[in-house]
Amino acid sequence: MFLHINLIFLVMSVGCSKAGSRHKYDKEFEEMEDVSRIRRSTGTDDQTAQLPAQNTADHTYQPDATPPPTNTSSSSAGVTYTRWGKTSCPSTSQLVYQGVMASGNDYTHKGSGVNYLCLPLEPTFADTPSYGNGGALLYGVEYESNLFTSQNIHQSEAPCAVCLAANKETVLTIPGTNTCLGSQGWTLEYQGYMMSSHYTTFKSTFVCIDQNAEGIPRTTHNNNEPLLWVANAKCSAGGGGLPCPPYVDGYDVLCAVCSL
């Protein structure tokens, strides 16, 4: 009898379980039918739009409340270049400051810097001199030859102007021509002559001096400081020189400063 009662209890449990499952399936089926009726009535195929809202806060991408810093230096501000031999900028650019051309290599000195600097006409200094005892020196730069287009600059010192080419991204100095090359739409800032130190003295860099170069009025004395000479093409029949043609031996080398 005890076994009979257990069998009855087991059958009733299974029946209840099946009934519960059928009830669960029936409820899910009714929910699906409700969703289908809503979709048909609204005419949309977006199933998820009609489903009950679910909590997706833990799975939804949330951008950082603080955006990353942006680059504040925009190329639209322009680029700067130095107009050697002039105190003003061309109409294509804006004047940043006027200055005097300087270098560290007196033509008799083998040390110090060989590059050219544009020192402003309104300098500032430290309160007291350093203890370097003038180990590195800066001199004004002197024209040692006239230009074909500037006949009155010999033995005067060279000025300079730092210019801003607005809304430009790059500046290029092209030696060997007085025009801008390429098909990218370069703007000619100025044209001139390539100049540097004499080949028999200590080296310096080449620099593009404006074809209408000016001399600083107060300086017409021959100080033999860093000296500028016009660069000439040098050809050699046996090789080692420039290709001639197209270059011509002894001719002045022109230059162009272009912006883009």
C-alpha positions in Angstrom: 0.0 0.0 0.0 2.8 2.4 0.8 4.3 1.7 -2.6 1.0 2.4 -4.3 0.7 5.8 -2.6 4.3 6.8 -3.7 3.4 5.9 -7.3 0.3 8.1 -7.2 2.4 11.0 -5.8 5.0 10.6 -8.5 2.4 10.6 -11.3 0.8 13.7 -9.8 4.1 15.5 -9.6 5.0 14.7 -13.2 1.6 15.9 -14.3 1.9 19.1 -12.4 5.4 19.7 -13.9 4.1 19.2 -17.4 1.2 21.4 -16.7 3.5 24.1 -15.4 5.7 23.8 -18.5 2.7 24.0 -20.8 1.5 27.0 -18.9 4.9 28.6 -19.3 5.0 27.8 -23.0 1.5 29.1 -23.5 2.4 32.4 -21.8 5.5 32.8 -24.0 3.4 32.0 -27.1 0.8 34.6 -26.1 3.5 37.2 -25.7 4.9 36.3 -29.2 1.4 36.6 -30.6 1.1 40.1 -29.0 4.3 41.2 -30.5 3.3 39.9 -34.0 -0.1 41.8 -33.7 1.8 45.0 -32.8 4.2 44.6 -35.7 1.4 44.0 -38.2 -0.5 47.0 -36.9 2.5 49.4 -37.1 3.9 48.0 -40.3 7.5 47.7 -39.1 10.0 44.9 -39.3 12.1 46.1 -36.4 11.4 43.4 -33.8 13.5 44.9 -31.1 11.7 48.2 -31.3 8.5 46.6 -30.1 9.9 44.3 -27.4 9.8 45.4 -23.8 12.6 47.6 -22.8 15.6 45.9 -21.2 18.3 47.2 -19.0 21.4 47.5 -21.3 23.3 50.1 -19.3 26.1 47.7 -18.6 26.5 46.9 -22.3 26.0 50.2 -24.0 29.2 52.3 -25.0 29.3 55.5 -23.1 31.8 58.1 -24.5 34.2 59.8 -22.1 32.5 62.8 -20.7 35.8 64.7 -21.2 36.7 64.8 -24.9 40.4 64.4 -25.7 42.3 67.7 -26.2 42.5 69.0 -29.7 45.6 70.3 -31.5 45.3 74.1 -31.1 48.2 74.8 -33.5 46.5 75.0 -36.8 48.3 75.2 -40.1 45.8 78.0 -41.0 48.0 80.3 -38.9 50.7 80.0 -41.6 54.4 79.5 -41.6 57.4 81.8 -41.1 60.5 82.4 -43.1 63.3 85.0 -43.1 63.7 87.4 -45.9 67.5 87.9 -45.9 68.8 91.4 -47.0 65.5 93.2 -46.5 63.8 95.1 -43.7 60.2 94.4 -44.9 58.1 91.5 -46.1 56.6 91.1 -49.6 52.9 91.8 -50.1 52.2 88.1 -49.8 53.3 88.0 -46.1 53.1 89.9 -42.8 56.0 91.3 -40.9 56.8 89.6 -37.6 59.9 91.6 -36.8 62.8 93.4 -38.4 66.4 92.5 -37.6 70.1 92.4 -38.4 71.8 89.4 -40.0 74.3 87.8 -37.7 76.7 84.9 -37.7 79.4 83.4 -35.4 82.2 83.0 -37.9 84.4 85.9 -38.5 86.1 85.0 -41.7 89.4 84.4 -39.8 87.8 82.2 -37.1 87.4 78.5 -37.4 85.0 78.0 -34.5 81.6 79.2 -33.3 78.4 78.8 -35.4 78.2 78.8 -39.2 74.5 79.4 -39.6 72.9 82.8 -40.1 70.5 84.3 -37.5 68.1 87.2 -37.8 68.6 89.1 -34.5 65.8 91.5 -33.6 66.4 95.3 -33.4 65.0 95.4 -29.9 66.9 92.7 -27.9 66.6 91.8 -24.3 69.5 90.7 -22.1 70.1 88.9 -18.8 70.7 91.1 -15.8 74.3 90.2 -15.6 76.7 88.7 -18.2 77.4 85.0 -18.0 80.8 83.6 -17.1 81.4 82.2 -20.6 83.9 85.0 -21.4 82.7 85.3 -24.9 83.6 81.8 -26.1 81.0 82.0 -28.8 80.7 85.3 -30.7 78.0 86.8 -32.9 79.0 89.4 -35.5 77.0 91.4 -38.0 77.2 90.0 -41.6 78.8 92.2 -44.3 78.3 92.2 -48.0 81.6 91.7 -49.7 80.2 92.1 -53.2 77.4 94.0 -54.9 74.6 92.3 -56.7 73.7 93.0 -60.3 70.3 94.3 -59.0 71.8 96.0 -55.9 74.8 98.0 -56.7 75.3 100.0 -53.4 75.6 97.3 -50.7 79.3 96.5 -50.8 80.9 96.6 -47.3 77.6 97.4 -45.6 75.9 95.0 -43.1 72.9 93.0 -44.1 69.4 93.4 -42.5 66.7 90.8 -42.4 63.0 90.5 -41.8 61.0 87.5 -40.3 57.8 87.1 -42.2 54.5 85.2 -41.7 52.9 83.6 -44.8 49.3 83.3 -43.6 47.3 80.2 -44.4 50.3 78.4 -45.8 51.8 75.1 -44.7 55.3 75.1 -45.9 58.1 77.3 -47.3 60.8 76.1 -49.7 64.0 77.7 -50.8 65.0 76.7 -54.3 68.6 77.3 -55.4 69.5 77.6 -59.1 66.3 79.4 -60.2 64.4 82.6 -59.4 61.0 81.0 -60.0 58.9 78.5 -58.1 58.9 75.0 -59.6 56.3 72.3 -59.5 52.6 72.3 -60.4 51.2 72.5 -56.9 50.5 76.2 -57.0 53.4 77.7 -55.1 53.5 81.4 -54.3 56.7 83.3 -54.9 57.7 85.1 -51.7 60.9 86.6 -53.0 63.7 85.9 -55.4 67.4 86.6 -55.0 71.0 85.4 -55.1 72.6 82.5 -53.3 75.5 83.9 -51.1 77.9 82.4 -48.6 81.5 82.8 -47.3 84.4 82.9 -49.7 85.8 79.4 -50.6 89.2 80.3 -49.3 88.0 81.2 -45.8 86.2 79.1 -43.2 82.9 77.7 -44.2 79.4 79.0 -43.6 76.0 78.1 -44.9 74.4 79.2 -48.2 71.6 81.8 -47.9 69.2 83.3 -50.3 69.7 87.1 -50.3 66.9 89.2 -51.8 67.7 90.5 -55.2 66.9 94.1 -54.0 69.0 93.8 -51.0 69.5 96.7 -48.6 72.4 97.7 -46.5 72.2 99.1 -43.0 73.0 102.8 -43.5 75.4 103.2 -40.5 77.7 100.4 -41.7 79.8 101.1 -44.8 83.1 100.5 -43.1 85.1 97.4 -44.2 85.2 95.4 -40.9 85.9 92.0 -42.5 83.4 90.3 -40.2 81.4 87.3 -41.6 81.4 88.1 -45.3 78.9 87.3 -48.0 79.9 86.5 -51.5 77.7 85.7 -54.5 77.8 82.0 -55.3 79.0 81.1 -58.8 78.4 77.9 -60.7 81.6 75.8 -61.1 81.9 73.4 -64.0 84.5 70.9 -64.7 85.2 69.2 -68.0 86.7 66.2 -66.2 83.8 65.8 -63.8 83.3 66.8 -60.2 81.6 70.1 -61.1 78.1 71.0 -61.9 76.6 69.7 -65.2 77.3 72.3 -67.9 74.9 72.7 -69.6 72.4 73.4 -68.2 74.6 75.4 -65.8 77.2 77.9 -67.0 80.6 78.2 -65.4 81.1 81.4 -63.5 77.5 82.5 -63.6 75.7 83.7 -60.5 73.4 81.2 -58.8 69.9 82.6 -58.3 67.3 81.5 -55.8 63.6 81.6 -55.0 61.7 81.4 -51.7 58.2 79.9 -52.3 55.3 79.1 -50.0 52.4 76.6 -50.4 
